[in-house]
Amino acid sequence: MRTDNKPMENGAAAMKSIPLSVPDLRGNEKEYLARCVTDNWISSAGPFVVEFETKIAGLTGRRHAVSTVNGTAALQLALSAAGVGPGDLVIVPDWTFAATANAVVHAGATPYFVDITAESYTLDPELVARALKTSPQGRRVTAVVPVHAAGHPPDMDGIMEVCGKPEIAVIDDAAGAIGAVYKGRPAGGLGDASIFSFNGNKLVTAGGGGMIMTDREDWARRAKHLSTQARIGDEYEHDEIGANLRMTNLNAAVGMAQLERLDEMLAARKRIAQRYDDAIVDRNNLSSMPHAPWATGNSWMYTLQTASEEDARKLLAHFSERKIGARSFWRSLSAQAPYSAMPTLLTGVAAAVSGRTVSLPCSSNLTEEEQNRVIDALDSWSGAGTPGR
Ligand SMILES: Cc1ncc(COP(=O)(O)O)c(C=O)c1O
């Protein structure tokens, strides 16, 4: 329920579409892009690329940061750099964006889907420990990829412990989690390597882009090498099969401008999330995503949970009628055709959550009036269903 006294929005103004999560380009983006053109640095090298890598390494407390064309490539390269390849299994949570599993496949390995906990919606360390004792399809697990769910860190210490560092590489997919904090440490600085995405829907965007953060110099060097066609020196000589997965200076320019406003954009997303949390706190048919005690998420993607799939569908239709860009969030990957033959260790949590999570508009440039419209829409929806989580 809204707590202010402003009138409910209606009429033509209210029918302007509200997008789910869009870039907030109110800083130096234009100026830095113009500088790229003036200085003739628009391709996959340039001063902004170096500055962006240095800045992200500092922000996450890492010795190295390697920029990439997107977050999926960052994950694929991090896995390859860590030695993951054909024949290997890589544990990933069953509830994540498809890119997590796809990157494992692009690295030549096979995803092994392990369930999440009901308390955090992130990878369950106890199940990971059990999965590590199995070898489905006669294969070996060589890496684990915990995922930060909608910007909320997983229990990294629990996972690192069962992986018995350094035998099993832990590469956390922090794609959308820049600015999140785990036990006082920044997301991006937690696993043996971590990755960010700077896609257009993220809290910090570069238009597109990704980053690998690690203290392992050998991994950073190899990731960079593989991202530049594994070319040696300035001649057309190569020592393995690489690819062109680099970030351009144009993208890094946007990313640098965005980082200057990180604190402001983070605070805005958190304020919006708090308003939505407050709006549903007394509801018995809507609940916010779990906030596990070990971390503070960055509220990148505000997501709530309905009591049933039918409720989620009706809530989405309710928002759609009001031109509000709400969207259904992740679904169990192992239940979907491309992944159905891959090994699993499941308890049913991901399956139960699937289809019941709905993301609400949460861009850092969302106006107060737009937030009010979202909250009014929540207030005017009574739900079809069964209460409870
Ligand atoms: C959890 C997760 N992993 C990986 C990615 C992939 O990032 P990109 O879209 O930059 O390739 C995303 C993007 O949304 C994501 O949410």
The ligand as an SDF file (V2000), in Angstrom:
LIG
                    3D

 16 16  0  0  0  0  0  0  0  0999 V2000
   22.8950  -14.6710  -14.1280 C   0  0  0  0  0  0  0  0  0  0  0  0
   23.3700  -14.1900  -15.4650 C   0  0  0  0  0  0  0  0  0  0  0  0
   24.4480  -14.7500  -16.0260 N   0  0  0  0  0  0  0  0  0  0  0  0
   24.9280  -14.3380  -17.2120 C   0  0  0  0  0  0  0  0  0  0  0  0
   24.3190  -13.3140  -17.9210 C   0  0  0  0  0  0  0  0  0  0  0  0
   24.8280  -12.9950  -19.2790 C   0  0  0  0  0  0  0  0  0  0  0  0
   25.2740  -11.6890  -19.4520 O   0  0  0  0  0  0  0  0  0  0  0  0
   25.2700  -11.0480  -20.9390 P   0  0  0  0  0  0  0  0  0  0  0  0
   23.8610  -10.7980  -21.2960 O   0  0  0  0  0  0  0  0  0  0  0  0
   26.0690   -9.8020  -20.7700 O   0  0  0  0  0  0  0  0  0  0  0  0
   25.9400  -12.0260  -21.8410 O   0  0  0  0  0  0  0  0  0  0  0  0
   23.1890  -12.6880  -17.3740 C   0  0  0  0  0  0  0  0  0  0  0  0
   22.5200  -11.5980  -18.1000 C   0  0  0  0  0  0  0  0  0  0  0  0
   21.4710  -11.1360  -17.7560 O   0  0  0  0  0  0  0  0  0  0  0  0
   22.6920  -13.1340  -16.1220 C   0  0  0  0  0  0  0  0  0  0  0  0
   21.6010  -12.5900  -15.5580 O   0  0  0  0  0  0  0  0  0  0  0  0
  1  2  1  0
  2  3  1  0
  2 15  2  0
  3  4  2  0
  4  5  1  0
  5  6  1  0
  5 12  2  0
  6  7  1  0
  7  8  1  0
  8  9  2  0
  8 10  1  0
  8 11  1  0
 12 13  1  0
 12 15  1  0
 13 14  2  0
 15 16  1  0
M  END
$$$$
